C-alpha cells in the first residue's frame, strides 16, 4: 500500500490532478459556506489546541512524534486547554505516558485535566495520574462527575474509592448514572432524595412510583414540566406508555399543582412527535389555545423538529382552532414574517388563506432583507406580494448574483438592484459578470471595494485572473486603487503569496511602494511568520518586541521565537504575565528558558498550578543566583 502511495504521488500528472481537485473541492465548499477559511499549510499548524478541537488527533500525534524525534518541545504550542484535550482524546496508555514524559509532569498538574482523563475512561491513565493529583489538589467532587460521563463502571467505582462520597453532587450525575444502568451504585451510595430520580423514573415509565413520590416530596411547577419532557423524549417507552405517563402527570397537576403547558408543548414541537403534540393540546381550553396558537405556529416555523413534518402540526392546530394568527379579529389579517419563518410553513399558510375569506395574508420583512438570499421565498412574494418584493429590493442589498439576475427578470427596469458579494466566496463567473456590467445602471456595486476585498480575503486565484488574464478588468479600477493601501491590505490577508504578488506588482510601477515599519507591525498583528521574515529582511528595526503582548493569547509560538531571536534585548517580565493570563504554557516555558537575567512575574499555586509546578522543577541555586522571581506558596490543605 505504501509503495502504491508513493508511485501515485511521484507521478507529476497525477499529483497535479489530485491537488487541482482539492482546490476545486475547497472552492465549492467555500461557495456553500462563506465562513470556511483557506486551508492551513502543514508548516503553519503548530497549535495543539486547534488540532485536537477540530479532531485532527492523528495529525497531532504525527507532529508530536516529530518534535520528540528532533528533541524540540517548541515545535508545537501547548496551552491549558490543549493539555485538557490530550487527557480527553489520547486514550492509548503508552502514547499518553510518552507525551507526559516528554512535555513534563508539570503540564498535567491541573485538576480539570485529570477530570478530562476521567471522562475519557482509560483506567490505566487515571491510576497513573491520581496520586499526584490528589496530593496537589486534595478532595473534590469534580472527578466523580466526569467519571460518570465516561459511562464505565470500573472508572466510577475507582473514583468513589478515592474521593469521599459526602463530596459528590448527585444532582449533577444522577440521570447519567441511572440511564447507564448503574442503579445499584445510586442505591448504595446516594441516601438522599433528588428530583432527578423522578425525571429518570418518568423516562422509563415508572408512573406509580412517580405518583407516590410526588405526593410526599417537595417539588415545583418546573419539576413537573421537566418530567413531562423526560417522558415524551424517552427512547425506552412506547407511544402508549408516553401517553399514559403524560395523562398521570396532567391529572396530578390538576389536583395538586396547576401549571401552564405552553413550554411543554413548545418542547414537543421541537421534538417533532405529532401524536404527543395532539395529546398535549387537549390539556388546553379554547381560550388558551386561541391565545397561544400564534406562538405555536411561530415555533413550528422557526425551529427544525427532530423528526416528523411541521406541516402536519400546522394542519392539526388550524383544525383545532381556526384562530387569526395576528390576534386581530376585526381586521382579519394573518401576519407572516417572511425572513425568519421556514419556506414550507409560509407556502402552506398562503395556500390555506388563499381565498381571503378566512383572512388576508400579510407578509412582513421585519425591517431587513435577509430573505433576499432565498430564491424560493422571493418566488413566493412574486406570487403573493410583489409590492413588498419591490420595496425590499430597493432598500436592501442582494448578496447572490443568481438572485440578482432573477430579480432583473421579474422587477420593473426602473428599480435598481444593489449588489454586494462576499469576495471570499466569489467565482470567476461572478467577476466576469460584475466587470462586464460595470456600466449597466440596473446593477449598482463598487468594483474598487470588490477588488480590495478580493485581496483582503486572500483570493490569489481571482487576483491573478484580474491582474494577468484580464488586464482590461484592472484598467476599470486602476486609477482608483491606492497601491500603498493595497499592499497593507495584502498583508492583512494573512497569505504570504498574496502579499508577495502585490509587492512584486508594486515594484514594477513607476513609483514603487516602500516597505515601512508600519507594514511589519501589521504583519506581526496578523501573525504571518513568512510575511514578517520577508519585511524584516528589508528593514533594520529596533523596539518592536512590545507588540508581543497583543498576540501571546493567540498562541503564535513560531512568531514569538522569530522576534525573540532578533530582539531578545527588548523582552521584559510583562510577557510572563500575559502568558499566565492566557494560559499559554509553551510560550511561558520558552520565554523562561531563553530569558536574560531579571525578575519574573510572581506565581501562586491557586492562579496557575501548572506554571507553579514548572518553576519548582528548576534548581533552587539557579533560581537564587540567576533570577529573583518569586513563588508564592499558599496553604493548599
C-alpha angles and dihedrals in degrees: 000000000000091000091052090049093055092044090056096047094043089058103092095205094051092042092054092045093051095050093044087055091050090053091048093050091049090050091053091049089049091055091052094046119023090193091071108105130207115284118260121244115242091250091052094060111091105125109102089194091060094046095051096040088056094046098252094139094146090051091052092048091050092050092044091052089051093050091048092047090053092040092234115135091181098066087089131040119230124190131173093273094050091055089052090051091049089054090049101042107030102078100161106101097210093049091047092052090048091054092043094053095044096049095038134251091264094070091062096048096109128105095222091054089055089049089055089053088052090053091049087057105216101145093198092057091046092051089047092055106031104081094054092043093050091047092053102036106025122207123349139163093223100083091057092050091054094041088059089056089060089065090216118131093204092056095044094050092045092054091047089056091052101044127048114258090223089071095056117110097213095185089069095053109024098095092048092049095048094043090051090054099254095129089133091060090050093048092047100048108018110076100165132077117256124184088223088073089063090049088057094046089053090053091055096042100250091147096155092060091043092052092049095047093045089062095052104032128072114254142153139218092268089057091057091048090052091049091053092051093046088052100053095038093052115123093202100058129081119233091257092050089052091050092049092050092048090050090053091050091047092051091047092050091051091054104036115011121015115202137170116264097207097101092044091051091049089053090051089054089052090048091051105219108140095195092055090047090053092051094049092051088059088067091064124080121225094264093052092046092053091048095047101033097090090051090052091051089050090052091051092048097051106033126067109225123227089243140338132059122294090207091063089055092051092047093052093045092052090047090055095048125002091206124167105252094216090056090232107123093178100055094037092216126154110206112214116184101208102193098057102032124086118258095236093055092046092050093048093050091049089053093045093052096033097119092054092223095109094040145316117266110228118190119208127193094204091228096295137081101225092128089067085083091064116074093191092057090046090055089049091055090044087061101037109023116016094162091062091048091052092047094048093048091053092050104040142048126254114223100187123067094207089057091045089054091049092050088050089060099048106033127078112267094242092066110091120220113219111209129197120171128195101239094212093060098038122117133212088254089057091050092050092051095049097046093043091050096043091117096043106110091205093072118054120196142129113250093185092055090046090053092050091048092050089056093043091051092051096241096161091168091059093041091055090045094054096039102039112015098038107029089164088067091055089051088062092064105019098103092048096048118098102211094195087058091042091056090054090048090052090054089049089055088074090224116117092199091058093047090048092050094051092042092053091047091050091053090058091057121098089246105037119205115246124223113242139185089262089062091055091048089052091049089049091050090052091044100225107153097195093052091046092052092048095050093040090056089061096048137060102214140167133184099038099118092087090077090068092085090068096057104032086094090059091061095232096161097164091057092048089051090051094051092043091053092058102028108028091136090067096057118109140180092266089079090064089057090053089052091051093048092050096038093238103163101173094045091050090049092048094049091046096049094046097039128126119230115295146092124309123208112272115255130203125199092235094054099043116001092176095055090041090055091044092056090049090059091067121092111268091221090055090048093053096044105036101030141021098207115145131226113203104210110197132187109277099175 
